Amino acid sequence: FLCFRIPARTISHISSVDQQLVHAGRGHRPTIAVTMAKSFAPVSLTLQRRHMTFVPSIQHPLLPLPFPERTCESKKTNPREIQDSFGKCGIDQVAFIRHGNTAPSATGRDFDRQLTDLGRRQSSAAGASYGSSRLMPYYKHGALCSPAPRCVETAQLFLDASYKTANTSSGKPPLILDSRMYDGTMQPEGSRLFRSIGYAPLREYLENPDANDANAAKFVLGEYARTSLDVIWEEVIAKHDSDAAEKSADSKNGETLLFFAHAIYLPSAVLGLASAVGCIGEELDIVLDTNTQEAQGYLMHIHDQTVSLLQRPGE
């Protein structure tokens, strides 16, 4: 079950909500139960999907996000247990980094867009600056990355510059390419919203004056956030748990897990993880109010429950 909180003023848009949930359910029309709470909604929408169960943890007032139960055999939903799971992997923080500047592709396909020379310089500068000074050592078993060429090249240049600046090549992580980190940006309703709103802080999507757009953004970006949590759990936490004897010996405390992805979707992923580990309140304003710049991003400290910006020099 997924529980969503929707302001009372959007009750009239339940039909459009239903369409969004159909998309989020990947083709399986969900069962929706609407319950009004006394004189002040929000209402509660309960979504049941085949083969998918999510359990809510701490929720953000703007975008309630559950941590995926189905990816964790021990069904950890308590923020402290989730923090401990990262700790067992030696991961203290997660860095969410946007790709560098791009140009339109010759094919016209979004996936095929490549970094420009500026984008390559941005990616290298990011790795040489905040990468080497604030993020190393990296989680050596892998860096999560969208398979889009612009993200892959950003990650490669970022890592090369980090290790060159640190004058070491030890522990350089391989890239873990997961199609969900790109496919989630290709939802038709998400593309429509992006054409309408463009590059803007997350809050402008979630609190858009157009109630339909705001409501759609909560579902589209919330789905990407949940998918990102799936990727982190399945590709990092669960694999570490399944091979703990081998990896615990060479995992160091204080490692940073890298996550390379896309524009407006990136802060959604940050918000999802922040919600899961119990980061609430003013700490999230930086995620909601920042327009993520090229080859920059956010640093989520798991145990301190803090979020800070990752910026290149002079930005």
C-alpha positions as CSV (number, residue, x, y, z in Angstrom):
1,F,0.0,0.0,0.0
2,L,1.1,3.5,-0.7
3,C,-0.4,6.4,1.3
4,F,-0.5,9.8,-0.2
5,R,-1.7,13.0,1.5
6,I,-3.5,15.5,-0.8
7,P,-4.8,18.9,0.1
8,A,-8.5,19.2,0.5
9,R,-8.7,21.7,-2.4
10,T,-7.5,19.1,-4.8
11,I,-10.4,16.7,-4.1
12,S,-12.1,17.8,-7.2
13,H,-9.2,16.5,-9.2
14,I,-9.5,12.9,-8.0
15,S,-10.1,11.7,-11.6
16,S,-6.7,13.1,-12.7
17,V,-5.1,11.6,-9.7
18,D,-6.5,8.2,-10.7
19,Q,-4.8,8.6,-14.1
20,Q,-1.5,9.3,-12.5
21,L,-1.8,6.3,-10.2
22,V,-2.5,4.1,-13.2
23,H,0.8,5.3,-14.7
24,A,2.7,4.9,-11.4
25,G,1.3,1.4,-11.1
26,R,2.9,0.4,-14.4
27,G,-0.3,-0.5,-16.1
28,H,-2.1,-2.2,-13.2
29,R,-5.1,0.0,-12.4
30,P,-4.9,0.5,-8.6
31,T,-7.7,0.4,-6.1
32,I,-8.2,3.8,-4.6
33,A,-9.9,4.3,-1.2
34,V,-10.6,8.0,-0.4
35,T,-11.1,8.8,3.3
36,M,-11.8,12.3,4.5
37,A,-10.5,13.3,7.9
38,K,-13.0,15.5,9.9
39,S,-13.0,19.1,8.9
40,F,-9.5,19.3,7.6
41,A,-8.3,17.0,4.9
42,P,-5.8,15.8,3.7
43,V,-7.4,12.7,2.4
44,S,-5.6,9.4,2.3
45,L,-5.3,7.5,-1.0
46,T,-4.4,3.9,-0.6
47,L,-2.8,2.3,-3.7
48,Q,-2.4,-1.4,-4.0
49,R,-0.1,-2.8,-6.7
50,R,0.6,-6.3,-7.7
51,H,4.0,-7.5,-6.6
52,M,4.8,-4.1,-5.0
53,T,4.4,-3.1,-1.4
54,F,5.7,0.1,0.1
55,V,5.5,1.0,3.8
56,P,5.6,4.6,4.8
57,S,8.2,5.9,7.1
58,I,8.7,9.5,8.2
59,Q,6.8,11.7,5.7
60,H,7.5,15.2,4.4
61,P,4.5,17.5,4.5
62,L,4.9,18.3,0.8
63,L,5.9,14.9,-0.7
64,P,5.2,11.9,1.6
65,L,7.6,9.2,0.5
66,P,7.7,5.6,1.8
67,F,10.8,3.5,1.9
68,P,10.3,0.4,-0.2
69,E,9.7,-2.6,2.0
70,R,9.8,-5.1,-0.9
71,T,13.6,-4.5,-1.4
72,C,14.5,-5.4,2.2
73,E,14.0,-8.9,3.6
74,S,14.1,-7.6,7.2
75,K,11.4,-5.0,6.3
76,K,13.4,-2.0,7.8
77,T,11.2,1.1,7.8
78,N,12.5,2.8,11.0
79,P,14.9,5.6,10.1
80,R,17.4,4.3,12.6
81,E,17.4,0.8,11.1
82,I,17.9,2.4,7.6
83,Q,20.8,4.4,8.9
84,D,22.3,1.3,10.4
85,S,22.0,-0.5,7.1
86,F,24.1,2.2,5.4
87,G,26.6,2.1,8.3
88,K,27.1,-1.7,7.8
89,C,28.2,-0.9,4.2
90,G,30.6,1.7,5.5
91,I,28.6,4.5,3.9
92,D,28.3,7.7,5.9
93,Q,26.9,9.9,3.1
94,V,25.3,9.9,-0.4
95,A,26.3,12.5,-3.0
96,F,23.6,13.2,-5.7
97,I,25.3,14.9,-8.7
98,R,23.7,16.3,-11.9
99,H,25.4,15.7,-15.2
100,G,27.3,18.6,-16.9
101,N,26.2,20.9,-19.7
102,T,24.9,19.2,-22.8
103,A,23.9,19.9,-26.4
104,P,21.0,18.6,-28.4
105,S,21.6,15.2,-30.0
106,A,22.0,14.6,-33.7
107,T,19.3,11.9,-33.5
108,G,16.9,14.2,-31.7
109,R,16.6,11.6,-28.9
110,D,17.0,12.9,-25.3
111,F,18.9,9.8,-24.3
112,D,21.6,10.5,-26.9
113,R,22.5,14.0,-25.7
114,Q,26.3,14.4,-25.1
115,L,28.4,16.6,-22.9
116,T,29.7,19.8,-24.5
117,D,33.3,21.0,-23.9
118,L,31.9,23.2,-21.1
119,G,30.1,20.1,-19.6
120,R,33.4,18.2,-19.6
121,R,35.2,21.0,-17.9
122,Q,32.4,21.3,-15.3
123,S,32.5,17.6,-14.6
124,S,36.3,17.5,-14.1
125,A,36.2,20.7,-12.0
126,A,33.6,19.1,-9.8
127,G,35.7,16.0,-9.2
128,A,38.9,18.0,-8.6
129,S,37.1,20.3,-6.1
130,Y,34.3,19.1,-3.9
131,G,34.8,15.5,-5.1
132,S,38.4,15.1,-3.8
133,S,38.0,17.5,-0.8
134,R,34.5,16.6,0.6
135,L,33.5,13.2,-0.8
136,M,36.5,10.8,-0.9
137,P,36.9,8.0,-0.1
138,Y,34.1,6.8,-2.3
139,Y,32.1,3.6,-1.8
140,K,34.5,1.3,-3.7
141,H,32.0,-1.3,-4.7
142,G,30.2,1.0,-7.1
143,A,28.9,4.4,-8.1
144,L,25.3,4.6,-9.2
145,C,24.7,6.2,-12.6
146,S,22.0,6.8,-15.2
147,P,23.0,5.0,-18.4
148,A,22.4,8.2,-20.4
149,P,25.8,9.1,-22.1
150,R,25.8,12.5,-20.5
151,C,25.7,11.0,-17.0
152,V,28.2,8.3,-17.8
153,E,30.8,10.7,-19.1
154,T,30.1,13.1,-16.2
155,A,30.8,10.3,-13.8
156,Q,33.9,9.1,-15.5
157,L,35.4,12.6,-15.7
158,F,34.4,13.3,-12.1
159,L,36.1,10.2,-10.8
160,D,39.2,10.7,-13.0
161,A,39.7,14.2,-11.7
162,S,39.0,13.2,-8.1
163,Y,41.7,10.5,-8.1
164,K,44.2,12.7,-10.1
165,T,43.8,15.5,-7.5
166,A,44.1,13.1,-4.6
167,N,47.2,11.5,-6.3
168,T,45.8,8.0,-5.9
169,S,44.1,5.4,-7.9
170,S,43.2,3.1,-5.0
171,G,39.5,2.2,-4.5
172,K,38.1,3.8,-7.6
173,P,34.5,2.5,-7.9
174,P,33.1,0.9,-11.0
175,L,29.9,2.5,-12.5
176,I,26.7,0.7,-11.8
177,L,24.4,1.7,-14.7
178,D,20.7,1.2,-13.9
179,S,18.2,2.0,-16.6
180,R,15.6,3.0,-14.0
181,M,17.6,6.1,-13.2
182,Y,17.0,7.3,-16.7
183,D,13.6,5.6,-17.6
184,G,12.0,7.3,-14.6
185,T,12.6,10.7,-16.3
186,M,10.7,9.7,-19.4
187,Q,7.2,9.5,-17.9
188,P,4.8,11.3,-20.4
189,E,3.3,13.5,-17.6
190,G,6.8,14.3,-16.3
191,S,7.9,15.4,-19.8
192,R,4.8,17.6,-20.0
193,L,5.5,19.2,-16.6
194,F,9.1,19.9,-17.6
195,R,8.1,21.6,-20.9
196,S,5.7,23.7,-18.9
197,I,7.8,24.6,-15.8
198,G,11.4,24.0,-17.0
199,Y,14.5,24.1,-14.9
200,A,13.3,25.3,-11.5
201,P,13.5,24.5,-7.8
202,L,11.6,21.4,-6.7
203,R,9.2,23.6,-4.7
204,E,8.0,25.3,-7.9
205,Y,6.8,21.9,-9.1
206,L,5.2,20.7,-5.9
207,E,3.6,24.0,-5.0
208,N,2.7,25.1,-8.5
209,P,-0.3,27.5,-8.6
210,D,-1.9,25.1,-11.1
211,A,-3.4,22.5,-8.8
212,N,-3.4,19.8,-11.5
213,D,0.3,20.4,-12.2
214,A,1.2,20.4,-8.5
215,N,-0.7,17.2,-8.0
216,A,0.8,15.5,-11.0
217,A,4.3,16.6,-9.9
218,K,3.9,15.0,-6.5
219,F,3.1,11.6,-8.1
220,V,5.6,11.8,-11.0
221,L,8.5,13.0,-8.9
222,G,7.5,10.8,-6.0
223,E,7.6,7.7,-8.2
224,Y,11.1,8.7,-9.3
225,A,12.2,9.1,-5.7
226,R,10.8,5.7,-4.8
227,T,12.5,4.1,-7.8
228,S,15.8,5.8,-6.7
229,L,15.4,4.3,-3.2
230,D,14.9,0.9,-4.9
231,V,18.1,1.3,-6.9
232,I,20.1,2.3,-3.8
233,W,18.7,-0.6,-1.8
234,E,18.9,-3.3,-4.4
235,E,22.3,-2.4,-6.0
236,V,24.1,-1.4,-2.8
237,I,22.5,-2.3,0.6
238,A,21.0,-5.7,-0.3
239,K,24.1,-6.8,-2.2
240,H,26.3,-5.9,0.7
241,D,24.0,-7.8,3.1
242,S,24.1,-10.9,0.8
243,D,27.9,-10.9,0.8
244,A,28.7,-9.3,4.1
245,A,31.6,-11.6,4.9
246,E,33.6,-10.5,1.9
247,K,32.7,-6.8,1.9
248,S,32.7,-6.0,5.6
249,A,36.5,-6.6,5.7
250,D,37.3,-3.9,3.1
251,S,34.5,-1.4,3.6
252,K,35.7,1.7,5.5
253,N,33.6,4.0,7.6
254,G,33.2,7.4,6.1
255,E,32.7,6.3,2.5
256,T,30.5,8.3,0.1
257,L,28.1,6.6,-2.3
258,L,27.9,8.5,-5.6
259,F,24.6,8.9,-7.5
260,F,24.7,10.6,-11.0
261,A,21.4,11.5,-12.5
262,H,19.2,14.3,-14.0
263,A,18.1,17.8,-13.2
264,I,14.7,18.2,-11.5
265,Y,14.6,14.5,-10.7
266,L,17.8,14.6,-8.7
267,P,16.4,16.6,-5.8
268,S,13.4,14.3,-5.8
269,A,15.7,11.4,-5.1
270,V,17.4,13.4,-2.3
271,L,14.0,14.2,-0.8
272,G,13.1,10.5,-0.9
273,L,16.3,9.4,0.9
274,A,16.1,12.3,3.4
275,S,12.5,11.2,4.3
276,A,13.6,7.6,4.7
277,V,16.4,8.3,7.1
278,G,14.3,10.8,9.2
279,C,15.5,14.2,7.9
280,I,12.6,16.5,8.2
281,G,11.8,20.2,8.6
282,E,14.2,23.1,7.7
283,E,16.9,20.7,6.6
284,L,14.9,19.9,3.5
285,D,14.4,23.6,2.4
286,I,17.8,23.5,0.6
287,V,16.5,20.6,-1.5
288,L,13.2,22.3,-2.2
289,D,14.5,25.8,-3.0
290,T,17.6,25.1,-5.0
291,N,17.7,25.0,-8.8
292,T,20.2,22.2,-9.3
293,Q,23.1,23.4,-11.5
294,E,25.2,21.5,-14.0
295,A,27.8,19.1,-12.4
296,Q,26.6,20.2,-9.0
297,G,24.2,18.6,-6.5
298,Y,23.5,17.6,-2.9
299,L,25.3,15.8,-0.1
300,M,23.1,13.8,2.3
301,H,24.8,12.8,5.5
302,I,23.0,9.7,6.7
303,H,23.6,9.7,10.4
304,D,23.7,13.4,11.0
305,Q,20.5,13.7,8.9
306,T,21.8,16.8,7.2
307,V,21.8,18.0,3.5
308,S,24.3,20.5,2.0
309,L,25.0,21.8,-1.5
310,L,27.8,20.5,-3.7
311,Q,29.2,23.4,-5.7
312,R,32.1,23.9,-8.0
313,P,34.5,26.8,-7.3
314,G,33.2,30.2,-8.1
315,E,29.6,29.0,-8.2
